[in-house]
Structures are given as C-alpha cells and as structure tokens.
Amino acid sequence: MNGAQSLLQTLVNCDVEVCFGNPGTSEMHFVAALDSVPQMRSVLCLFEGVVTGAADGYGRVAGKPAATLLHLGPGLANGLANLHNARRASTPLVNIVGDHATYHLQYDAPLTSDIVGFARPVSAWIHESKSADAVAADAARAVQAARSAPGCVSTLILPADTAWNEAQRAEQKLPDLLPTPVSSAAVDAAARLLSNGRKTALLLRGAALYGAGLEAAGRVQAKTGARLLCDTFAPHAELGAGRVPVERIPYFAEQIVDFLKEIEQIFVGAKPPVSFFAYPGKPSWCVPEGSHLSYLAHAHQDGAQALAALAEHAGRSSRSPVRIPLQLPELPGGPLTALGVAQVIAMTPDNAIFADESATASFALLSTMARARPHTHLPLTGGSIGQGLPLAVGAALAAPGRKVICPHGDGGAAYTMQALWTMAREKLDVTTVIYANRSYAILNIELRACRRDRQRSGRNVDARSAQPGNELDENRRRSRRRVQPCDDM
C-alpha cells in the first residue's frame, strides 16, 4: 500500500464516497490508486471551479463531505471562487491538493507556489503531509475538521512523494465534532423575551431551515407570533407546499431596512443582516436602531435543538403551525419572460432540488415557487457567480433519485459552463434553464441606481465624461443599447 492508496481507503472509511477531480502530473498516483479502492466514485471535471462548486453542492445535500482533487497551487487558485461560496455556506468539504515532491521544492520549478497562502482565506483547517506514513492519519483529521459543526472547508496538501512512497495502513473515522447543545439557561432567557409583547423575529439558518428544525420553528411561531426570517442566500432551505413559511430578507439595503423596520427584537441563529455592498448615504448595518439582538444559537451550536426546546418551553398552542398551500400557476402564453419561465418551472415534481443562480430573475422565480410543490433550495451563497451549474452537479450526485433544476443567468453560467460536460458524462438528471439577459443585468440595475442617487444629490457628472466621443460616454451608450428589461429572455 502506498500513501495514495492509504489516503483513499481512509477517506472511504470516513464516509467520503465521491471525489471531484481535475488532476495533474503530481496527482497521478492518487488517480492510479482509484482502481484499488472501488468504493470511491471519481468524477472528472474540466475546470477547478466546477470541482469545488460540485463538492459544495454535494455537501449541502448529502450533509457530509466530498473530496476534491486539485493540481498544485494554480489548480487550487482556479477553484477559490466556489470555495469561497462553500465557506459562506458552511459546507463540509475536503480539498486534496497535490504538490511537488518534498525534495523537488528546493528547485523552485515553474508550478511551485504558496499553496497554504492560497488555501488560507477559504479553509478552516490546513495541513501538509510530511511522509507517506502520516497521510492516512492526516486524512482522517481533515475529514473530522470538515464535518465539525457547522461544517467547513479543510485542505490537505499532498506532496507527490508522500503519495508514491510505501505507507503502513489506512486509518478509521475519527469522532464527529457535533453541534453543541444550547443550554437550558439560554432557552429560558429566550422564552422570557418572547413573552414580553415586543414585535419579534427569529433569524434562522442551517438545520433550522429544514426537517425537524423548521417544524420546531413553526411551533414557536404558532405560540408566540414571532416572524420567521432567513438570510437572502440561506445555503439550504425547504420551501413549497406543506412547509412552514419563512420570510427571506431582501437583497438591497433600503429594502432590508424597510423589511425590518417594525421589529423590536431579533433572535439570531445567523449573522445579523448587513448590506451586500456599501452605498453612499445608505446603511451597512441593517438591524433597526434600538432593536434588541439576542443569540439563540451560535454557528457551532445545535439550532434545531434550541428551537425544539424553545417550542417545548412555550407550551402547546391552540393554533397549528402555518403551512404553505399548494397553488400552481397557469401555464403562460406568448413570449417567454422571467415570470413565464418561473410558471413553467413551478410544474416541477415533488422534492426537486433547485441549484439556483437565477440572479436578476430570482424575484419572479422565488415568488412563483413559494406555493409550488415541496422542494429544496440551494442558492448562490457567497456572491461569487458561476456556482449554479457545478452546484447542480454535486446535488444530483448526492441525491440521484431526485430531480435537479438549475435556473441560471447567462453571465454566471459562462464562468463554469464546463459543468455541462460533467452532467452529460455522468448522465445526471439535471435540467438547466439559462436566462438570456444578453448583458450584465445586475450592473445595469446598479448603474441606474447610481444615476438616480447622483440626481438626488444634485451633483453633476464630470464635464469630460459628457463630451461626444469620450470613451466613458461611449461605453455608457453601448451599455444602454445592450440593456433589456430584466425579465426578458
């Protein structure tokens, strides 16, 4: 058994069954070792952003990590955008990054780089194996780190000689670092605040947005009347008919402020809402002034357990939890618009998974799907576009018996269209819908808002930018010619 074989067998022992890879020369012993460990499914991807995005989708749906296989520092760097999204989603994910043999690094070959430096911004755990005998133990620790609550990206760097040298054995799975329970004192304090008559909201995330956690939140709402909210891009939510309804916080700062303006206290199971970007004269911190924040459960704690305990403490309500009714739209006629496409998508069968990067078409889609059949929603979490198609790949592999839908803006899809090749190669049940905006639609929206702000402030555009033939002015004219309504297809 060499180091690569010990690594693969250890990953399988740790319940890591899928590896998304874009390998190179330094990872060939890992690739060769796949023949000796048939329990590991190897999924080839043509670009590292697809590798990392697919591992994110798999982890969100399966609730356990997949592995990636990346070629040295540049390969890791190609996948960083979707690792950023995975980090924001708290997805369990194990990166295996090949490196030059330990004795070769001194020669500074062309692909030598600071792999740790690349990995640090997106990884909660980083380690470099120093010998073949250490690889298996290092792999078991990498999986344990990835599975630790609430889930994270771990990165194991594998020098080529640690893969080809002889190793003693594989290792077994280490204990999971499970979410810690919320104390009874914290639940008692939350129950007292919930009974004080103030207008209250519960900001939910993680396991509180599906399964038993969502049901417990519904019972708390039925008893106390508190509003149930989630992040704009909550990583994994159960939506549709029969589910407890949760209000999604809007995207733009002024919308968030208006959405929350009457709330007097917020129980936080996620980060308090902030504006996606800074804007002149608009708030970055969007919690209403004077509103009281109270942490019901921190990220490493068991939010679903906290809600169940809170529901038990509040006692039985005379009202049942609110349920979303099934209300399917009529099929549209005439030219396709974002709303028309949403109405067609709403006919999707029960328990579909939506890997959603619909972007500027999302309002029509989410509002239509709100009363559609029950489904799972996986959005773009960290704002780095090009996630939807790879996310669909991972989701389809994690839940092969479920339909996967990928509504995607054309601009974001252009970043990772190589995912379509993997979908075809693996024969995945994914339906991809591309919104043909034919422009960078969100920037058109932001540019119009910027112009409105300038008009309100009374400032004049720099005279040089208004001169005929000026490059900036010409770019603006071209942009206006490209602009189409956001619901055009």
Beta strands, then each sheet from edge to edge (+ up, - down):
strand 1: 18-22
strand 2: 41-44
strand 3: 66-71
strand 4: 93-99
strand 5: 125-128
strand 6: 153-159
strand 7: 200-204
strand 8: 227-230
strand 9: 237-239
strand 10: 247-248
strand 11: 265-268
strand 12: 292-295
strand 13: 352-356
strand 14: 375-379
strand 15: 404-409
strand 16: 430-435
sheet 1: 2+ 1+ 3+ 4+ 6+ 5+
sheet 2: 10+ 8+ 7+ 11+ 12+
sheet 3: 9+ 14- 13- 15- 16-
end
